[in-house]
Amino acid sequence: MTRPNILLLMADDLNYNSIGCFGCPVDDITPNLDKLASEGVCFDNAHVTIAVCQPSRECLLTGLYPHKNGAPGFMPISSEIPTLTETLKENGYFNGIIGKLKHAVPMEKFAWDYASRMMEPESNYGRSPDLYRSRSKEFFEMAKESGKPFFLMANTHDPHRPFAGSDDEVKKFYGYHIYADRFYKSEEAWVPGFLPDLPDVRKELAQYYSSVHRGDQSMGAVLDSLKEAGLEDETLVIFMSDNGMAFPFAKANCYLNSTKTPFIAKWPGHIAAGTRNNTDLISGVDFTPTVLQACGLEDKMKCDGKSYLSILEGKKDDSRDGYVYTQFNLTSAFNSYPMRCVQNKRYGYIFNAWSDGEKVFKNEAQTGLTFNAMVKAGEENKEIKERVDFFQYRVPEEFYDFEKDPDALCNLIDDPEYQEEIAKMRSILNSYMEKYKDPLLEKYHTEAYDKRIEEAKAAFIEKMKTVGNESMNYRNVRNPWKSGRNKRGV
């Protein structure tokens, strides 16, 4: 067979529903990605394995869960772990990466023939679509000269913080805003259901959507270069994000808005244009075995994931179990908040091993306008205060019915109606942890820890009482900013 080229386009901190073809109502937000979607297939149930930048990308390129590739947080993979790009190079591929080089380390393990840093001042901090055009054009020319098929991972730095037009962007990037051709206004911003509709939240979301639009321009520039190089027809293109948006209840957690990613694939002659898969669940650890199969190579890497090539091509695959197993371990500041999750199309179960009623969750999302606005609003709005406190303390177990509550506003862990499904999900999580030798397993299923769960629940409720939330029931965190909903968000 003729081996295809592989182009992996990756956004940075892009929520699954922040682009037009995945339902974002913001005007003209992602014309280039929407065009790509019209030429290929969209997956409505794609997830990354861990919702934080470096570990997420290292899972993609090793096909292993973070605790197995040696990189549960911001750290290099273990030296003995084979990588996708090593394997491809051994089989005659020309490998390249644009942006985010430090998120695939040690560099020698990833066998790049071409590597372009994008976060230096001379590269406009990874925010210039023009540079993505010129760097990708340079790569494609080199790949053609090599006479080899290629693998290119093109990483835009948008919409990662600092957002376009924000004070933080000016401060971090030495006094100027970079290469955004459109700045959305607060009134143009769409507020996702898991965030409150407050003025500063809208302001920050408008900056985020400006970054999303700029990232779409960068991805479009790479696609233009591919077409101009005459390589479009022989290239499998996959677009996805590394994790959800850097806002509370998204990035660096295990919620639907944490790990679910927009996913688009195009491969002329193999993938039907303008199609959609809303049936199958796919995961970040499935990427490497998929690429290996597409390239006609045996999976000698012993990946944890399973190829989804057949379903990309519109075929059925009854061997997939309908679940994804996701996790979180460490923030970029190396604070430890171990979480494990299993999800299917309807339900999600999360185990927060760190939650004890006392430890406070801290991550990047709390540095911006949104979380501060929520804290301030919580001084007068009891329900927003409950939401803030839940984010900071959590409880050891969470369970959500995404069909009724896609924004994970109502924890149903003690709801009698769902106990059978909860027991099933606990068992499935246990099976995944056993199968993949998760070091958190012992802590998860011991009788002593079961007791600790109950103690932590009680401690959390008592803590809420001490801050004036006597009526708070942690099981029924409802949406405090949309009217007409009952406690289950329906």
Secondary structure, 3 states (H helix, E strand, C coil): CCCCEEEEEEECCCCCCCCHHHCCCCCCCCHHHHHHHHCCEEECCEECCECCHHHHHHHHHHCCCHHHHCCCCCCCCCCCCCCHHHHHHHCCCEEEEECCHHHCCCHHHHCCCEEECCCCHHHHHHCCHHHHHHHHHHHHHHHHHHCCCEEEEEECCCCCCCCCCCHHHHHHCCCCCCCCCCCCCHHHCCCCCCCCCCHHHHHHHHHHHHHHHHHHHHHHHHHHHHHHCCCHHHEEEEEEECCCCCCCCCCCCCCHHHHECCEEEECCCCCCCCEEECCCCECHHHHHHHHHHHCCCCCCCCCCCCCCHHHHCCCCCCCCCCCEEEEEEECCCCCEEEEEEEECCCEEEEEECCCCCCCCCCCHHHHCHHHHHHHHHCCCCHHHHHHHHHHHHCCCEEEEECCCCCCCCCCCCCCHHHHHHHHHHHHHHHHHHHHCCCCCHHHHHCHHHHHHHHHHHHHHHHHHHHCCCCCCCHHHCCCCCCCCCCCCCC
